[in-house]
Amino acid sequence: MNGSDVMSKLFKNHGKPAVFFDDQDLGSILYRSEQRSGSPTPAEVLSYWLQGRDLMPGMERALASVIPGKIKLVLDLGKGKEASDLLKKSVDSTDNGMIKKIRSLIGLWDINLVLNPDSSQANFDAIKELVEQCKDRLDEETKKRWDRVYKQKNVIERKSLSGQALSDKARTGFPDFGLMFDLKGENGFRLRSQAFDKFAEGDFSGAEIIYRKMIEMNFELPGTLCHLARVQLLMHQEKEAFDTVDRAWKSETRALHYVIPRILFLKIFLSILDGVSFKAWTDRLNTYFNGDSDLMQWDIRIVIEAYRERLQREHYNFLFVLADVISGNEKSAALEQFEFWPKQKGRLTSDADASF
């Protein structure tokens, strides 16, 4: 299954745009080069556009519907201005309903927080006006997006009233996202892509250097710490990885939702290596899967394979299935064959139990 197929699957399964794949090569994995027969999916339309390919008539509407859920990716690839123009057309179109106009305006808000902060107030006012007009007809996803914008606006205003510098308004574009750009203008997204390239080449020490720079920027800290722990384990720096994962867990409340199972996987993995009980972490992960879970592709199998000689057979098999589950390739029910997995769903241990 290639990257575009994964995106299409997420669209069908969740009815919403797929989140940015932070562990895949955008150039060769995320996008397919061949076109399937029949109408392209919204994910495929997005991929054609990001590659600079001409869109067929009617594709712009599909593209405008998916862009608001892919702002980080659009900005990372330097397509912010084009996306902004497309979303403005969507807002002005008489063919679009109120919900689509609201989502398009929210996409403009996100883009302008990075590229043109002075325009964000006008975007906010327009969103608020439309929300007021149809608040009883908003679907849950649109409500979530509006709530997020409303909270961001309050944070920006509080900082402004208290005299706190936003230190570059571009940095407030996504909640608790860290610095999208450092003082030298280094792009956090681009650094992550560079780190992936190093990882894919087997240059783990090179990837480590980049991840540490991202950590200094506080860029997506919990997720970046998971990436750092992975390369540390591949270099057999287990003590360092232990400290890194502990730091990731302490910042768990700031983690993007799909990062939480990664942290818990690493807790389980290190517990197994250390020969201590990992029940508290499987209980927590089981509770996560029984809730509103969010999963994303992540290559952690390479780490399991690197430690094969140190793992008991049942632990090795369990970790491989668990790796597939947290990447969304398997249902969590696949874990029930293992004695390590909680048989009673939804159990949660106390915070006191869930520590090394």
N, C-alpha and C positions, 0 to 999 in steps of 0.2 A: 504494500500500500504506500503510494507516494504522498508527498505533502499535500497536494491538491485534493487527493482522495480523503485524507484525514480531515481537511477543512470541510469538504462536502459532507462527510459523515457527521461532523459536529453541528453543521447547519440543520441536518435532518433530525438528529437526536435531540437537540436542545432548542431548536427554533430561534436561534440567535446567532450573531456573528461569532466565529471562533476567535478566541483570544490569541494574542501574539505568541508565536512559538519561540521561546527564548533559548532553545537548545537545538536549533536546526539551522543549517546553512541556507539563508534566504535565496541565494542564487541558484542552487542546484537541487534543493530538497523541497522547498515550499511551493515552487511553481512547476507545473508541467509544461512541456514544449509542444505537445501534440494536442489537437482538439478532438474531443469525443464527438460522436454523432449525436444529433439532437441539440436541444437548447442548453447552453452553458449554465452552470450553477452561478449564483452570486459570487461564490469564492473564486470561480474561474474567471469571471468578468474582472474581479479585482486583480487577479494575477496578470491578466492580459494588459490591463491599464498600467500596473506598476512596472511592467517590462517595456512600456512605451509603444505597445502595439495598438493599432487602430481599432476602435470599437465600432461594432455594427450598429445600425439603427435600433433604438430601443434599449441598448445596453446601458446608456447613461442613467436611466431610472434605477436599474438594478444596482449600479455602482453607487449612486447616491444613497441607496438604502443600506449598503454595507459599510461605507466609509465611516460613519459615526462610531461604529464599534471597533475600528482599526486605526484610530488616530495616532497611536504611538508608532505603529509600523509606517504609516504614511509620512509622518514627520522624520522618522529615521532615514527614510529613503529619499528625502528632499522633495516630496511631492505636496507639501503643505499648501503652497499658493494655488496649485491646480485644484486640489481638493476643496479649498475655500471657494473658488469660483464655481465649482460644480454644486456645492451645497447651497450657495446663494441662488443659483438657478432653481434648485429644488424648492427652496423657500418661496420663490416668486412664482412658481408654476401654479396655474389654476387647476391643473389636473391632480395635484396632490392634496390629500386630506390633512386635517389638523395634526394628527399624530405624526405623520411623516414630516410635516413642517417643524414640529417641536424637536424631533430627533435630529433633523438637519441643523437647526439652530444650536442645539447642544454640541453637535460636532464643530460648528463654527466657534462656539465659546472655547472649546478645548484647543483648537488650532490658534485662535487669537491670543490665548493666555501665553503662548510660546512665541508667536510671530508678531503679534500686534496688540499688546496688552491694552492700549488706549481704546480699542474698539470693543473690549470685553463687556463694558458696562451697557452699551447699546444692545449687545447680544443677550445679556441677562434680562434687560427690560423687555425685550421682544419675547423671550421664552416665557417670562412670568405672565405677560399679558395673554398669551395663547393658552397657558396652563389654566389660568383663571376662567377662560372662556369655555373650556371643555374638561374641567377637573373631574367631573362625574363619569367621564368616558375614558379616562386614561387607563391603559393596561398596566400590569404590574411592572414590566420592564421599563416602560417610559417613566413611571413614578420613581423607580430606583434611580434612573439617570437624572431626573429633575432634583431629587433629594440630594444627590451627590453634588450637583452644581450649586444648589442652595447653601450647602455646608461649606463648599469651597469659597463661595462669595463671602460668607461670614468670617472665615479665617482671614481672607485678604483685608476685609474692612477692619477687623480687630488689630491686625498688624499696623495698618495705616494709622488708626486712631491712637495707638500706643507709641507711635513714632518709630516702630521697628522697620528697618529696611527690609524690603523683600529680596535684597541682594541680587536681583535680576528676576523680574517678574516671570520670566520664562520658567523659573524653577518651581513655580506653584501650579503648574499645569495639571498635575495629577496628584491626588491626595497622598501625602507621606511618601512621595516618590524619590526623595533625595534630590541631589543636584543633577538636573538633566545636562547641564554644562558646567564645567569647572571654570576657574578664573582665567584659564588660558583658552577657553572656548572649546575644550575637549567634550565631545558628545558621548554621553553615557551609553546610548544605544549602540553607537558605532564601536565603542570599546568592547561591548559585550559580543558583537559580531567578530571582532578581531580575536577575542579570547576563544570563541568557538573555533575559529580557523586554527589557532594554535593547538587546541584540544584535539581537533580532527587529524592534525598532522602528527600527534603524539608528543608535541612539545609542551609537556605539562608544566615545566618550570616557567616557560614563556607565558602560558595561560595564567599561572599563579601571579606573576608580576602585574598583569593587566587587572586581574580580579582585586588585587590589593589596592590598586589605584581607584577602582570603582568603589571599594569600601571606604577609602578616604573621602570620596565624593558623597558617601552615604547613599549611593545609587541603588535603589531596590535592595536594601541591605539584607533582609532575610534570605531572599533568593540568591543573591550574589555570594553570601556565606555558604550556601549549599553547594554552589558551583566550586567555590574554593576548597571546601572539604573534600569534594570528589577528586580534584587533582592532587590534593595532599595525600589522600589514601592511595592513589595510583603511584605516588612517589614513596609510599610506605612511611609517610610522616604521620603516624597514628596519634601521637600525643598532640601534635598541632591540630589534626583533624578533630580530635576530641574537644579541644578548646573552641574551635571554630563552630562546631555543631552546638555546643553549649551556648555560645553567643547567639546563634541563630534561634535557638529555642527561647532565649530570654527576650528576643525581639519578635516573637511569634504573633503578638497582637498587631504588629504592623505589616505582617506578611500578606501578600496577595493570596487569595484563597487556595489556588492550586499549589502553592509552595508548602503549605502545612503538611500534606502527606510526605513530601520530600524530607522535611525535617524529621518527622517521625520515623521514616524508613532509616535514615542515618542513625537515629537513636537506637533503633532495633539492631542494626548492623554492628554498631560499635559495642553494644551490650553483649552480643553473641561473641565477638572477638575477645571481649574482656572476661567472658565466662560468667556474667552476672544475669540475673533475671531481667527479662524484657517484657514481662506481662503488662506492666503499667503502660507501656508504649503501644502494645497491640490493642489493649483496651481502648486507649484514646483514639487510635486509628480506626478501630471498628466503629466507634461512636461517630467519627467523622464521616465514614462511608454511609452510615445510616441516616445522615442528615443531608444537607444541601451541598453535596460534594462537587468539586470542580477539579478536573484532571487534565493533565497536559503531557505530551510526549517528553520523556527524559531518559537519556541513555545512562543508566546506572548498572546495567548488566556487566559492563566492562570492569567495574570495580569488584563485583561478585566473582567474576572469572579470575581476577588477579589474586584473590585470596582463596581460591579453590582448595589448595592443599591444607589450609588451616581450618576449613569448615567441615563439620560433620555432614554426612550425606543428607540427613533430613533437614538440617539448617540450610544447606546449599539449595536444595529443591524448593524449600519454603521461600527463600529470598528471591529466587528467580521468578516464581509466580507472583510474589508481592511486587516485584519490579514491574511486571506486566500490568498489574492492577493499578498502581499509582500512575502509570503512563496512559491509562485508559484503554489498554489493549485486551484486558480481561475484566470480567465482572468480579466484584468482591466475593461472590459466592464460591469462586474457585479456591479461596483460602480455607474453606470449611473442611477440606480433606486433611488439614494439618492439626495436630494436637495443640500446637502453639496458639492457634487462633481461637478467640472467645466463642464459645458455643451459645452463650446467651447474649443476644444482640443488645447494643445500647448501654452496656455497662461502662461505668467511668470511675476510675480510681481517684483518690484524693490527691491534691497537689503534693502532699508530703510523700506519697508513695512514688510519684513520678519524677524521681531525681536519681542521678547516678550516685 
